[in-house]
Amino acid sequence: MIVVTGNGSAFCAGADLGKLIPLMSGEKTPESEAEKRFVADDTLMNCALLRDFDCEKPVIAAINGHAIAGGM
């Protein structure tokens, strides 16, 4: 079994959706090197959210505080 928890007032604060969504939609031009890499590789979002991650053990989230966006 795997137990994941946060340390502080939030379990996961999530991404800055005000920046992320315009990048994903093409509304905003990438400015930093990280934004350029994110736009160039469409698999990064799935990796960050652990989509298609096959974990053979049960995972428990011990949430203390807010869990927002991808952390939810």
N, CA, C and O atoms as a CHARMM CRD file, in Angstrom:
* protein
*
  288
    1    1 MET  N      0.84500  -1.16600   0.00000 PROA 1      0.00000
    2    1 MET  CA     0.00000   0.00000   0.00000 PROA 1      0.00000
    3    1 MET  C      0.89900   1.24100   0.00000 PROA 1      0.00000
    4    1 MET  O      1.96500   1.25300   0.61600 PROA 1      0.00000
    5    2 ILE  N      0.44000   2.29400  -0.71200 PROA 2      0.00000
    6    2 ILE  CA     1.15700   3.56600  -0.77600 PROA 2      0.00000
    7    2 ILE  C      0.25800   4.64100  -0.17200 PROA 2      0.00000
    8    2 ILE  O     -0.91100   4.75200  -0.54100 PROA 2      0.00000
    9    3 VAL  N      0.79800   5.43200   0.75500 PROA 3      0.00000
   10    3 VAL  CA     0.05200   6.54700   1.33100 PROA 3      0.00000
   11    3 VAL  C      0.77200   7.83300   0.94600 PROA 3      0.00000
   12    3 VAL  O      1.96000   7.99800   1.22100 PROA 3      0.00000
   13    4 VAL  N      0.04000   8.74100   0.30600 PROA 4      0.00000
   14    4 VAL  CA     0.58500  10.02800  -0.12300 PROA 4      0.00000
   15    4 VAL  C     -0.07000  11.11300   0.71200 PROA 4      0.00000
   16    4 VAL  O     -1.29200  11.13300   0.86500 PROA 4      0.00000
   17    5 THR  N      0.73800  12.01600   1.25500 PROA 5      0.00000
   18    5 THR  CA     0.18300  13.12200   2.03300 PROA 5      0.00000
   19    5 THR  C      0.98900  14.38100   1.77400 PROA 5      0.00000
   20    5 THR  O      2.09100  14.32600   1.22800 PROA 5      0.00000
   21    6 GLY  N      0.43100  15.51300   2.16900 PROA 6      0.00000
   22    6 GLY  CA     1.11700  16.78900   2.01800 PROA 6      0.00000
   23    6 GLY  C      1.59700  17.27600   3.36900 PROA 6      0.00000
   24    6 GLY  O      1.20000  16.75100   4.40900 PROA 6      0.00000
   25    7 ASN  N      2.44100  18.26800   3.34700 PROA 7      0.00000
   26    7 ASN  CA     2.96700  18.84300   4.57200 PROA 7      0.00000
   27    7 ASN  C      2.70700  20.34100   4.52600 PROA 7      0.00000
   28    7 ASN  O      3.38600  21.06900   3.80200 PROA 7      0.00000
   29    8 GLY  N      1.74000  20.79900   5.28800 PROA 8      0.00000
   30    8 GLY  CA     1.39200  22.21400   5.26900 PROA 8      0.00000
   31    8 GLY  C     -0.11200  22.38700   5.22400 PROA 8      0.00000
   32    8 GLY  O     -0.85800  21.51200   5.66400 PROA 8      0.00000
   33    9 SER  N     -0.55400  23.50800   4.69700 PROA 9      0.00000
   34    9 SER  CA    -1.98500  23.82000   4.70900 PROA 9      0.00000
   35    9 SER  C     -2.73900  23.27300   3.50200 PROA 9      0.00000
   36    9 SER  O     -3.96900  23.32800   3.48100 PROA 9      0.00000
   37   10 ALA  N     -2.04000  22.74700   2.49600 PROA 10     0.00000
   38   10 ALA  CA    -2.70600  22.21100   1.30400 PROA 10     0.00000
   39   10 ALA  C     -2.07400  20.89300   0.90400 PROA 10     0.00000
   40   10 ALA  O     -0.86000  20.71600   1.00700 PROA 10     0.00000
   41   11 PHE  N     -2.90900  19.96600   0.44600 PROA 11     0.00000
   42   11 PHE  CA    -2.40000  18.69300  -0.07700 PROA 11     0.00000
   43   11 PHE  C     -1.76300  18.93500  -1.44700 PROA 11     0.00000
   44   11 PHE  O     -0.64200  18.50000  -1.71200 PROA 11     0.00000
   45   12 CYS  N     -2.49600  19.63100  -2.30500 PROA 12     0.00000
   46   12 CYS  CA    -1.98800  19.99400  -3.62000 PROA 12     0.00000
   47   12 CYS  C     -2.67200  21.27100  -4.06800 PROA 12     0.00000
   48   12 CYS  O     -3.89900  21.32300  -4.16000 PROA 12     0.00000
   49   13 ALA  N     -1.89900  22.28100  -4.34300 PROA 13     0.00000
   50   13 ALA  CA    -2.47600  23.56100  -4.74700 PROA 13     0.00000
   51   13 ALA  C     -2.81100  23.59000  -6.23400 PROA 13     0.00000
   52   13 ALA  O     -3.50100  24.50300  -6.68800 PROA 13     0.00000
   53   14 GLY  N     -2.34400  22.62200  -6.99200 PROA 14     0.00000
   54   14 GLY  CA    -2.65700  22.56600  -8.41200 PROA 14     0.00000
   55   14 GLY  C     -1.77900  23.48200  -9.23700 PROA 14     0.00000
   56   14 GLY  O     -0.87600  24.14200  -8.72300 PROA 14     0.00000
   57   15 ALA  N     -2.06000  23.50700 -10.51900 PROA 15     0.00000
   58   15 ALA  CA    -1.29600  24.33800 -11.45400 PROA 15     0.00000
   59   15 ALA  C     -1.92800  25.72000 -11.55700 PROA 15     0.00000
   60   15 ALA  O     -3.05600  25.92800 -11.11000 PROA 15     0.00000
   61   16 ASP  N     -1.21400  26.64400 -12.13600 PROA 16     0.00000
   62   16 ASP  CA    -1.74800  27.97800 -12.40300 PROA 16     0.00000
   63   16 ASP  C     -2.58900  27.87900 -13.67700 PROA 16     0.00000
   64   16 ASP  O     -2.08200  28.04400 -14.78600 PROA 16     0.00000
   65   17 LEU  N     -3.88200  27.60700 -13.49500 PROA 17     0.00000
   66   17 LEU  CA    -4.76200  27.38700 -14.64300 PROA 17     0.00000
   67   17 LEU  C     -4.91600  28.63600 -15.49700 PROA 17     0.00000
   68   17 LEU  O     -5.23700  28.53700 -16.68100 PROA 17     0.00000
   69   18 GLY  N     -4.69300  29.80700 -14.91500 PROA 18     0.00000
   70   18 GLY  CA    -4.74400  31.04700 -15.68100 PROA 18     0.00000
   71   18 GLY  C     -3.66200  31.10700 -16.74600 PROA 18     0.00000
   72   18 GLY  O     -3.83100  31.77500 -17.76600 PROA 18     0.00000
   73   19 LYS  N     -2.54500  30.41000 -16.51600 PROA 19     0.00000
   74   19 LYS  CA    -1.47100  30.32900 -17.50700 PROA 19     0.00000
   75   19 LYS  C     -1.57400  29.05800 -18.34500 PROA 19     0.00000
   76   19 LYS  O     -1.29500  29.07100 -19.54400 PROA 19     0.00000
   77   20 LEU  N     -1.97300  27.97200 -17.71100 PROA 20     0.00000
   78   20 LEU  CA    -1.95800  26.67400 -18.37200 PROA 20     0.00000
   79   20 LEU  C     -3.01500  26.55400 -19.47700 PROA 20     0.00000
   80   20 LEU  O     -2.70300  26.10200 -20.57900 PROA 20     0.00000
   81   21 ILE  N     -4.24000  26.94800 -19.19900 PROA 21     0.00000
   82   21 ILE  CA    -5.31600  26.79700 -20.17700 PROA 21     0.00000
   83   21 ILE  C     -5.05700  27.60800 -21.44800 PROA 21     0.00000
   84   21 ILE  O     -5.22500  27.07600 -22.54500 PROA 21     0.00000
   85   22 PRO  N     -4.64800  28.89100 -21.33700 PROA 22     0.00000
   86   22 PRO  CA    -4.33900  29.61900 -22.57400 PROA 22     0.00000
   87   22 PRO  C     -3.19200  28.99700 -23.37800 PROA 22     0.00000
   88   22 PRO  O     -3.18900  29.06600 -24.60700 PROA 22     0.00000
   89   23 LEU  N     -2.22300  28.39300 -22.69200 PROA 23     0.00000
   90   23 LEU  CA    -1.14000  27.70300 -23.40800 PROA 23     0.00000
   91   23 LEU  C     -1.68600  26.49600 -24.15800 PROA 23     0.00000
   92   23 LEU  O     -1.34200  26.27000 -25.31800 PROA 23     0.00000
   93   24 MET  N     -2.53900  25.71900 -23.48800 PROA 24     0.00000
   94   24 MET  CA    -3.09100  24.50500 -24.10300 PROA 24     0.00000
   95   24 MET  C     -3.99100  24.84000 -25.28800 PROA 24     0.00000
   96   24 MET  O     -4.02900  24.09000 -26.26300 PROA 24     0.00000
   97   25 SER  N     -4.71500  25.95300 -25.21700 PROA 25     0.00000
   98   25 SER  CA    -5.64800  26.31900 -26.28400 PROA 25     0.00000
   99   25 SER  C     -4.96700  27.06500 -27.42600 PROA 25     0.00000
  100   25 SER  O     -5.56600  27.25000 -28.48500 PROA 25     0.00000
  101   26 GLY  N     -3.72300  27.49400 -27.22400 PROA 26     0.00000
  102   26 GLY  CA    -3.02300  28.25300 -28.24300 PROA 26     0.00000
  103   26 GLY  C     -3.30900  29.74500 -28.17100 PROA 26     0.00000
  104   26 GLY  O     -2.83900  30.51200 -29.01200 PROA 26     0.00000
  105   27 GLU  N     -4.07700  30.15800 -27.17200 PROA 27     0.00000
  106   27 GLU  CA    -4.42400  31.56900 -26.99900 PROA 27     0.00000
  107   27 GLU  C     -3.21500  32.39000 -26.55000 PROA 27     0.00000
  108   27 GLU  O     -3.12800  33.58300 -26.83800 PROA 27     0.00000
  109   28 LYS  N     -2.28100  31.74100 -25.84100 PROA 28     0.00000
  110   28 LYS  CA    -1.09300  32.41500 -25.32200 PROA 28     0.00000
  111   28 LYS  C      0.15000  31.81200 -25.95900 PROA 28     0.00000
  112   28 LYS  O      0.25400  30.59400 -26.10700 PROA 28     0.00000
  113   29 THR  N      1.08000  32.65900 -26.33000 PROA 29     0.00000
  114   29 THR  CA     2.35600  32.21500 -26.88900 PROA 29     0.00000
  115   29 THR  C      3.30000  31.85400 -25.75500 PROA 29     0.00000
  116   29 THR  O      3.43000  32.61700 -24.79700 PROA 29     0.00000
  117   30 PRO  N      3.96500  30.70000 -25.84200 PROA 30     0.00000
  118   30 PRO  CA     4.90600  30.32200 -24.77500 PROA 30     0.00000
  119   30 PRO  C      6.02400  31.34900 -24.64300 PROA 30     0.00000
  120   30 PRO  O      6.58700  31.80900 -25.63700 PROA 30     0.00000
  121   31 GLU  N      6.33400  31.69800 -23.40100 PROA 31     0.00000
  122   31 GLU  CA     7.37200  32.69100 -23.15000 PROA 31     0.00000
  123   31 GLU  C      8.63200  32.08300 -22.55200 PROA 31     0.00000
  124   31 GLU  O      9.73800  32.38600 -22.99900 PROA 31     0.00000
  125   32 SER  N      8.47600  31.23400 -21.55200 PROA 32     0.00000
  126   32 SER  CA     9.64300  30.64500 -20.89800 PROA 32     0.00000
  127   32 SER  C     10.01700  29.33100 -21.58000 PROA 32     0.00000
  128   32 SER  O      9.26600  28.79200 -22.39300 PROA 32     0.00000
  129   33 GLU  N     11.18900  28.83900 -21.22500 PROA 33     0.00000
  130   33 GLU  CA    11.64100  27.54800 -21.76900 PROA 33     0.00000
  131   33 GLU  C     10.70000  26.42600 -21.34300 PROA 33     0.00000
  132   33 GLU  O     10.41300  25.52400 -22.13000 PROA 33     0.00000
  133   34 ALA  N     10.21800  26.47900 -20.09300 PROA 34     0.00000
  134   34 ALA  CA     9.29200  25.45300 -19.60300 PROA 34     0.00000
  135   34 ALA  C      7.98100  25.48100 -20.39200 PROA 34     0.00000
  136   34 ALA  O      7.44700  24.42600 -20.73700 PROA 34     0.00000
  137   35 GLU  N      7.46400  26.66100 -20.67600 PROA 35     0.00000
  138   35 GLU  CA     6.22500  26.77300 -21.45000 PROA 35     0.00000
  139   35 GLU  C      6.42800  26.25600 -22.87300 PROA 35     0.00000
  140   35 GLU  O      5.53600  25.61500 -23.42700 PROA 35     0.00000
  141   36 LYS  N      7.58100  26.52500 -23.46600 PROA 36     0.00000
  142   36 LYS  CA     7.88400  26.03600 -24.82100 PROA 36     0.00000
  143   36 LYS  C      7.93400  24.50900 -24.83400 PROA 36     0.00000
  144   36 LYS  O      7.41900  23.87800 -25.75700 PROA 36     0.00000
  145   37 ARG  N      8.55400  23.91500 -23.81200 PROA 37     0.00000
  146   37 ARG  CA     8.62600  22.45000 -23.73000 PROA 37     0.00000
  147   37 ARG  C      7.23800  21.84800 -23.53900 PROA 37     0.00000
  148   37 ARG  O      6.91100  20.82000 -24.13200 PROA 37     0.00000
  149   38 PHE  N      6.42500  22.49700 -22.70700 PROA 38     0.00000
  150   38 PHE  CA     5.07100  22.01100 -22.44400 PROA 38     0.00000
  151   38 PHE  C      4.24600  21.98700 -23.72300 PROA 38     0.00000
  152   38 PHE  O      3.56000  21.00200 -23.99600 PROA 38     0.00000
  153   39 VAL  N      4.30500  23.05400 -24.50800 PROA 39     0.00000
  154   39 VAL  CA     3.52800  23.14800 -25.74500 PROA 39     0.00000
  155   39 VAL  C      4.05800  22.16500 -26.79200 PROA 39     0.00000
  156   39 VAL  O      3.27800  21.59900 -27.55800 PROA 39     0.00000
  157   40 ALA  N      5.38200  21.95900 -26.82900 PROA 40     0.00000
  158   40 ALA  CA     5.98300  21.09000 -27.83100 PROA 40     0.00000
  159   40 ALA  C      5.70400  19.60900 -27.58500 PROA 40     0.00000
  160   40 ALA  O      5.68000  18.82300 -28.53200 PROA 40     0.00000
  161   41 ASP  N      5.49600  19.21800 -26.33400 PROA 41     0.00000
  162   41 ASP  CA     5.30600  17.80600 -25.99100 PROA 41     0.00000
  163   41 ASP  C      3.93000  17.60500 -25.37400 PROA 41     0.00000
  164   41 ASP  O      3.72400  17.90000 -24.19700 PROA 41     0.00000
  165   42 ASP  N      2.99000  17.10400 -26.16700 PROA 42     0.00000
  166   42 ASP  CA     1.61000  16.95700 -25.69500 PROA 42     0.00000
  167   42 ASP  C      1.43100  15.81300 -24.69900 PROA 42     0.00000
  168   42 ASP  O      0.32700  15.61300 -24.19300 PROA 42     0.00000
  169   43 THR  N      2.47700  15.06700 -24.41000 PROA 43     0.00000
  170   43 THR  CA     2.37400  13.99500 -23.41200 PROA 43     0.00000
  171   43 THR  C      2.71700  14.46300 -21.99800 PROA 43     0.00000
  172   43 THR  O      2.47300  13.73700 -21.03400 PROA 43     0.00000
  173   44 LEU  N      3.27400  15.65800 -21.86500 PROA 44     0.00000
  174   44 LEU  CA     3.69300  16.13400 -20.54500 PROA 44     0.00000
  175   44 LEU  C      2.53700  16.25700 -19.56300 PROA 44     0.00000
  176   44 LEU  O      2.69000  15.91800 -18.39000 PROA 44     0.00000
  177   45 MET  N      1.38100  16.73700 -20.02100 PROA 45     0.00000
  178   45 MET  CA     0.23900  16.89000 -19.12000 PROA 45     0.00000
  179   45 MET  C     -0.21300  15.52700 -18.60000 PROA 45     0.00000
  180   45 MET  O     -0.48500  15.38000 -17.40800 PROA 45     0.00000
  181   46 ASN  N     -0.29700  14.53800 -19.47600 PROA 46     0.00000
  182   46 ASN  CA    -0.69300  13.20000 -19.04000 PROA 46     0.00000
  183   46 ASN  C      0.31500  12.61200 -18.06200 PROA 46     0.00000
  184   46 ASN  O     -0.07200  11.93300 -17.11100 PROA 46     0.00000
  185   47 CYS  N      1.58800  12.86200 -18.28200 PROA 47     0.00000
  186   47 CYS  CA     2.61400  12.37900 -17.34700 PROA 47     0.00000
  187   47 CYS  C      2.47800  13.06600 -16.00100 PROA 47     0.00000
  188   47 CYS  O      2.58600  12.41700 -14.96000 PROA 47     0.00000
  189   48 ALA  N      2.24300  14.36200 -16.00800 PROA 48     0.00000
  190   48 ALA  CA     2.12400  15.11100 -14.76000 PROA 48     0.00000
  191   48 ALA  C      0.92400  14.64300 -13.95200 PROA 48     0.00000
  192   48 ALA  O      0.98400  14.61500 -12.72200 PROA 48     0.00000
  193   49 LEU  N     -0.15600  14.27800 -14.61500 PROA 49     0.00000
  194   49 LEU  CA    -1.35600  13.82200 -13.92700 PROA 49     0.00000
  195   49 LEU  C     -1.36200  12.30900 -13.68000 PROA 49     0.00000
  196   49 LEU  O     -2.33600  11.76300 -13.16000 PROA 49     0.00000
  197   50 LEU  N     -0.26600  11.63600 -14.05800 PROA 50     0.00000
  198   50 LEU  CA    -0.11100  10.19100 -13.89300 PROA 50     0.00000
  199   50 LEU  C     -1.20500   9.40000 -14.60900 PROA 50     0.00000
  200   50 LEU  O     -1.59100   8.32200 -14.15600 PROA 50     0.00000
  201   51 ARG  N     -1.69800   9.92500 -15.71100 PROA 51     0.00000
  202   51 ARG  CA    -2.67500   9.18400 -16.50700 PROA 51     0.00000
  203   51 ARG  C     -1.98200   7.96100 -17.09200 PROA 51     0.00000
  204   51 ARG  O     -0.80500   8.01200 -17.44900 PROA 51     0.00000
  205   52 ASP  N     -2.70100   6.89900 -17.18300 PROA 52     0.00000
  206   52 ASP  CA    -2.19100   5.62900 -17.71800 PROA 52     0.00000
  207   52 ASP  C     -1.05000   5.05700 -16.87700 PROA 52     0.00000
  208   52 ASP  O     -0.32700   4.17700 -17.34400 PROA 52     0.00000
  209   53 PHE  N     -0.87900   5.54100 -15.65000 PROA 53     0.00000
  210   53 PHE  CA     0.13400   4.99700 -14.74600 PROA 53     0.00000
  211   53 PHE  C     -0.44000   3.75100 -14.08600 PROA 53     0.00000
  212   53 PHE  O     -1.45100   3.82500 -13.38800 PROA 53     0.00000
  213   54 ASP  N      0.18600   2.63400 -14.30000 PROA 54     0.00000
  214   54 ASP  CA    -0.29300   1.37300 -13.75900 PROA 54     0.00000
  215   54 ASP  C      0.44100   1.07200 -12.45600 PROA 54     0.00000
  216   54 ASP  O      1.58400   0.61400 -12.46300 PROA 54     0.00000
  217   55 CYS  N     -0.22400   1.33300 -11.35600 PROA 55     0.00000
  218   55 CYS  CA     0.35400   1.07000 -10.04400 PROA 55     0.00000
  219   55 CYS  C     -0.23200  -0.24200  -9.52200 PROA 55     0.00000
  220   55 CYS  O     -1.45100  -0.40700  -9.47000 PROA 55     0.00000
  221   56 GLU  N      0.62100  -1.15000  -9.14600 PROA 56     0.00000
  222   56 GLU  CA     0.16500  -2.46800  -8.71500 PROA 56     0.00000
  223   56 GLU  C     -0.25100  -2.49800  -7.25300 PROA 56     0.00000
  224   56 GLU  O     -0.71600  -3.52700  -6.76100 PROA 56     0.00000
  225   57 LYS  N     -0.08600  -1.37300  -6.54900 PROA 57     0.00000
  226   57 LYS  CA    -0.45000  -1.31500  -5.13800 PROA 57     0.00000
  227   57 LYS  C     -1.57600  -0.30700  -4.95100 PROA 57     0.00000
  228   57 LYS  O     -1.69100   0.63900  -5.73000 PROA 57     0.00000
  229   58 PRO  N     -2.41300  -0.49800  -3.92400 PROA 58     0.00000
  230   58 PRO  CA    -3.43700   0.50900  -3.63500 PROA 58     0.00000
  231   58 PRO  C     -2.78300   1.81200  -3.16300 PROA 58     0.00000
  232   58 PRO  O     -1.79700   1.79700  -2.42600 PROA 58     0.00000
  233   59 VAL  N     -3.35300   2.93400  -3.60400 PROA 59     0.00000
  234   59 VAL  CA    -2.83200   4.24500  -3.22900 PROA 59     0.00000
  235   59 VAL  C     -3.88800   4.98500  -2.41100 PROA 59     0.00000
  236   59 VAL  O     -5.04000   5.09900  -2.83000 PROA 59     0.00000
  237   60 ILE  N     -3.49200   5.48100  -1.25100 PROA 60     0.00000
  238   60 ILE  CA    -4.38700   6.23600  -0.37800 PROA 60     0.00000
  239   60 ILE  C     -3.84000   7.66000  -0.27500 PROA 60     0.00000
  240   60 ILE  O     -2.65500   7.86700  -0.01400 PROA 60     0.00000
  241   61 ALA  N     -4.73300   8.64300  -0.48800 PROA 61     0.00000
  242   61 ALA  CA    -4.34500  10.03900  -0.32500 PROA 61     0.00000
  243   61 ALA  C     -4.82800  10.51500   1.04100 PROA 61     0.00000
  244   61 ALA  O     -6.03200  10.60200   1.28500 PROA 61     0.00000
  245   62 ALA  N     -3.89200  10.82000   1.92300 PROA 62     0.00000
  246   62 ALA  CA    -4.22000  11.34400   3.24800 PROA 62     0.00000
  247   62 ALA  C     -4.23000  12.86300   3.12700 PROA 62     0.00000
  248   62 ALA  O     -3.20800  13.52000   3.32200 PROA 62     0.00000
  249   63 ILE  N     -5.39800  13.40800   2.80400 PROA 63     0.00000
  250   63 ILE  CA    -5.52200  14.81600   2.45900 PROA 63     0.00000
  251   63 ILE  C     -5.73700  15.66300   3.71700 PROA 63     0.00000
  252   63 ILE  O     -6.70600  15.47700   4.45200 PROA 63     0.00000
  253   64 ASN  N     -4.82100  16.58300   3.94000 PROA 64     0.00000
  254   64 ASN  CA    -4.91600  17.55000   5.03600 PROA 64     0.00000
  255   64 ASN  C     -4.97400  18.93800   4.41000 PROA 64     0.00000
  256   64 ASN  O     -3.93200  19.51500   4.09900 PROA 64     0.00000
  257   65 GLY  N     -6.15100  19.47400   4.22400 PROA 65     0.00000
  258   65 GLY  CA    -6.28600  20.78800   3.60400 PROA 65     0.00000
  259   65 GLY  C     -6.86100  20.68600   2.20200 PROA 65     0.00000
  260   65 GLY  O     -7.51900  19.70400   1.85700 PROA 65     0.00000
  261   66 HSD  N     -6.61000  21.70300   1.40300 PROA 66     0.00000
  262   66 HSD  CA    -7.20400  21.79900   0.06100 PROA 66     0.00000
  263   66 HSD  C     -6.51000  20.84900  -0.92500 PROA 66     0.00000
  264   66 HSD  O     -5.30200  20.62400  -0.84800 PROA 66     0.00000
  265   67 ALA  N     -7.29500  20.30600  -1.83900 PROA 67     0.00000
  266   67 ALA  CA    -6.78100  19.54800  -2.98800 PROA 67     0.00000
  267   67 ALA  C     -7.46800  20.14100  -4.21200 PROA 67     0.00000
  268   67 ALA  O     -8.66100  19.92800  -4.42800 PROA 67     0.00000
  269   68 ILE  N     -6.72000  20.87500  -4.99900 PROA 68     0.00000
  270   68 ILE  CA    -7.29400  21.66100  -6.09400 PROA 68     0.00000
  271   68 ILE  C     -6.65300  21.23800  -7.41900 PROA 68     0.00000
  272   68 ILE  O     -5.49500  20.82200  -7.45600 PROA 68     0.00000
  273   69 ALA  N     -7.42200  21.34900  -8.49800 PROA 69     0.00000
  274   69 ALA  CA    -6.96500  21.09000  -9.87900 PROA 69     0.00000
  275   69 ALA  C     -6.47900  19.65400 -10.02300 PROA 69     0.00000
  276   69 ALA  O     -7.18900  18.72900  -9.62900 PROA 69     0.00000
  277   70 GLY  N     -5.28000  19.44300 -10.58100 PROA 70     0.00000
  278   70 GLY  CA    -4.77900  18.10200 -10.83200 PROA 70     0.00000
  279   70 GLY  C     -4.57000  17.29900  -9.56900 PROA 70     0.00000
  280   70 GLY  O     -4.55800  16.06900  -9.61700 PROA 70     0.00000
  281   71 GLY  N     -4.40400  17.96300  -8.44200 PROA 71     0.00000
  282   71 GLY  CA    -4.23500  17.26900  -7.16800 PROA 71     0.00000
  283   71 GLY  C     -5.50200  16.63500  -6.66300 PROA 71     0.00000
  284   71 GLY  O     -5.46900  15.78500  -5.77300 PROA 71     0.00000
  285   72 MET  N     -6.62200  17.04500  -7.22700 PROA 72     0.00000
  286   72 MET  CA    -7.90300  16.50200  -6.78900 PROA 72     0.00000
  287   72 MET  C     -8.11700  15.17600  -7.46200 PROA 72     0.00000
  288   72 MET  O     -9.14100  14.52900  -7.24000 PROA 72     0.00000
